[in-house]
Amino acid sequence: MAEPLRCVAAISKYPAPTDSALSPRASEADMLSLLMFSRVCRQEPAYGQEKSMRIELENAGHHAGIGAVTRAAFAGGDEAELIERLRADGLVRLSLVAVDGERVVGHVLFTTLHVVVDGRIVDALCLAPVSVLPQYQRRGVGSMLIRDGLARCKALGGEAVVVLGHAAYYPRFGFSADLASKLAAPFAGEAFMALELVAGALAGDAGEVVYPPAFGIDGGH
């Protein structure tokens, strides 16, 4: 297995970006995402966060901070290098940072992902990675980033999101392993999940996910 693929697989095994916020039911995920999106657009703090905490779109000035957060969260540089490759290949659809004062303390990345269901191309995104500084974990930062990111992806026209992650963490946002099970991919099982941003986006009998070369997966699958 190529080194970048080991990096991607490690994301599903590393401790989830846990927080102290109550886990919403999957049926509430879309409503909460839209609520969070509207609050961030008004530059209001998220529930449970200090007034200095805010969500921002990534800009060049955040790159060093994103790298530092990712290396600290994953105790290594593989995931940070993956981000750089995805950025260099022009695959970033949405990149958000959580900022406390002037410090980047969290990051979430959504990139273009080739997904086809019953011969129909789905406007899909890959969610990976999510990083939060260890000292800011269990404070709602990861959930805030993911909910806001999903709402913005939907507003940008995205139809579905795929994630390889913790089976006990991502379902709270609406992700489902059952929904992803029809998709032929390098991954399978309860850690491989999908979420429809548009109802019926993944409806069909069978589909396929092809990861871009930046992930280091031979042939994408």
C-alpha positions in Angstrom: 0.0 0.0 0.0 1.4 3.4 -0.9 2.4 5.8 1.9 -0.4 8.4 1.2 -3.0 5.6 1.3 -1.7 4.6 4.8 -2.1 8.2 5.7 -5.7 8.2 4.7 -6.4 5.0 6.5 -4.8 6.3 9.6 -7.4 9.1 9.8 -10.1 6.5 10.6 -8.0 4.9 13.4 -6.7 8.1 15.1 -8.9 9.4 18.0 -11.8 11.4 16.6 -11.9 15.2 17.0 -14.1 14.7 20.1 -15.8 17.5 21.9 -18.2 18.0 24.8 -21.2 19.1 22.7 -24.2 16.7 22.8 -24.3 14.5 19.7 -27.3 15.5 17.6 -29.4 12.7 16.0 -28.7 12.2 12.3 -32.2 13.6 11.5 -31.2 16.9 13.1 -27.8 17.3 11.3 -29.0 19.3 8.3 -31.0 21.7 10.5 -28.1 22.2 12.9 -25.7 22.7 10.0 -27.8 25.4 8.4 -28.1 27.1 11.8 -24.4 27.0 12.4 -23.8 28.3 8.8 -26.1 31.3 9.5 -24.4 32.0 12.8 -20.9 31.9 11.3 -22.0 34.2 8.5 -23.0 36.7 11.1 -19.6 36.1 12.8 -21.2 35.0 16.1 -19.6 32.5 18.3 -20.7 28.9 18.3 -22.6 27.4 21.3 -20.1 26.7 24.0 -17.2 28.6 22.5 -15.4 31.7 23.7 -16.3 34.9 22.0 -12.8 35.0 20.4 -13.5 31.7 18.5 -14.6 32.1 14.9 -14.7 30.2 11.6 -12.9 31.6 8.6 -12.3 30.5 5.0 -8.7 29.4 4.5 -6.3 32.0 3.0 -2.6 31.9 2.4 -1.9 33.4 5.7 -3.4 30.3 7.4 -1.3 27.7 5.7 1.5 27.5 8.3 -1.1 27.3 11.1 -3.0 24.6 9.3 0.2 22.6 8.9 1.0 23.0 12.6 -2.5 22.0 13.7 -2.5 19.0 11.5 0.9 17.7 12.6 0.0 18.2 16.2 -3.4 16.5 15.9 -2.1 13.5 14.0 1.4 13.3 15.7 3.1 13.4 12.4 3.4 15.0 9.0 1.7 12.6 6.6 -1.7 14.3 6.8 -0.2 17.8 6.4 1.6 16.6 3.3 -1.7 15.2 1.9 -3.3 18.6 2.4 -0.4 20.2 0.4 -0.8 17.8 -2.4 -4.6 18.3 -2.6 -4.1 22.1 -2.6 -1.4 21.9 -5.3 -3.6 19.8 -7.5 -6.4 22.3 -7.3 -8.8 19.9 -5.7 -9.9 22.0 -2.7 -13.6 22.8 -2.7 -13.8 24.2 0.8 -11.2 24.7 3.5 -12.2 26.2 6.9 -10.1 27.1 9.9 -11.2 27.7 13.5 -9.3 30.7 14.9 -9.0 31.7 18.5 -7.7 35.2 18.6 -5.2 35.1 15.8 -4.2 31.5 16.3 -5.4 28.6 14.0 -6.7 25.9 16.4 -8.7 23.7 14.0 -9.1 22.9 10.3 -11.4 20.9 8.1 -10.9 20.2 4.4 -13.4 19.2 1.6 -12.0 18.2 -1.8 -13.4 17.1 -5.1 -14.1 13.4 -5.3 -15.2 11.4 -8.4 -18.4 9.5 -7.5 -20.7 7.8 -10.0 -24.0 6.0 -9.3 -25.7 4.0 -12.0 -23.6 5.9 -14.6 -24.6 9.3 -13.2 -21.8 11.6 -12.0 -22.5 12.9 -8.5 -21.1 16.3 -7.4 -19.4 14.7 -4.4 -16.7 15.8 -2.0 -14.3 14.0 0.3 -14.1 15.1 3.9 -10.5 14.7 5.1 -8.8 15.5 7.3 -10.3 17.2 10.4 -7.7 18.5 12.8 -7.9 20.2 16.2 -5.1 21.1 18.5 -5.0 18.6 21.3 -5.5 21.3 24.0 -8.7 22.5 22.1 -10.2 19.1 21.7 -13.4 18.2 23.6 -14.6 21.8 23.3 -16.8 21.5 20.3 -14.3 22.8 17.7 -14.4 19.7 15.5 -18.2 19.6 15.4 -18.4 23.3 14.7 -16.0 22.9 11.7 -17.8 19.9 10.3 -21.3 21.3 10.6 -20.4 24.6 9.2 -18.4 22.9 6.4 -21.3 20.6 5.4 -23.7 23.6 5.3 -21.4 25.6 3.1 -20.8 22.6 0.8 -24.5 22.3 0.3 -24.7 26.0 -0.4 -22.0 25.6 -3.0 -24.0 23.0 -4.8 -22.4 19.8 -3.5 -24.7 16.8 -3.6 -22.9 14.3 -1.3 -19.9 13.9 1.0 -17.8 10.8 1.6 -15.6 10.2 4.7 -13.4 7.5 6.1 -13.6 8.0 9.8 -14.8 6.9 13.2 -18.0 5.0 13.1 -19.0 6.4 16.5 -18.4 10.0 15.6 -19.5 10.9 12.1 -23.1 9.5 12.2 -24.0 12.4 14.4 -23.7 14.6 11.4 -25.8 12.3 9.2 -23.1 10.1 7.7 -24.1 6.5 7.0 -22.0 3.3 6.3 -25.1 1.7 4.8 -25.4 4.6 2.3 -21.7 4.1 1.3 -21.9 0.3 1.0 -23.2 0.5 -2.6 -20.0 2.4 -3.6 -17.1 0.4 -4.9 -14.0 1.9 -3.2 -10.6 1.1 -1.7 -12.4 1.1 1.7 -15.4 -0.7 3.2 -17.0 -1.4 6.5 -18.4 0.8 9.2 -15.6 3.4 8.9 -16.5 4.2 5.2 -19.5 6.5 5.2 -21.5 8.8 3.0 -23.9 11.7 3.5 -26.4 13.1 1.0 -26.5 16.9 0.9 -29.3 16.6 -1.6 -31.9 14.0 -1.0 -31.5 11.1 -3.4 -28.1 12.2 -4.6 -26.7 8.7 -4.1 -29.9 6.8 -5.0 -29.4 3.9 -7.3 -28.2 0.3 -7.4 -24.4 0.6 -7.5 -21.7 3.2 -7.7 -18.0 3.8 -7.6 -15.6 6.2 -5.9 -12.3 7.1 -7.5 -9.8 8.9 -5.4 -7.5 11.5 -7.1 -3.7 10.8 -7.4 -3.0 13.0 -4.4 -4.2 10.2 -2.1 -1.6 7.8 -3.5 -4.1 5.1 -4.3 -3.2 3.0 -7.3 -5.7 3.8 -10.0 -7.8 5.7 -7.5 -9.5 2.5 -6.2 
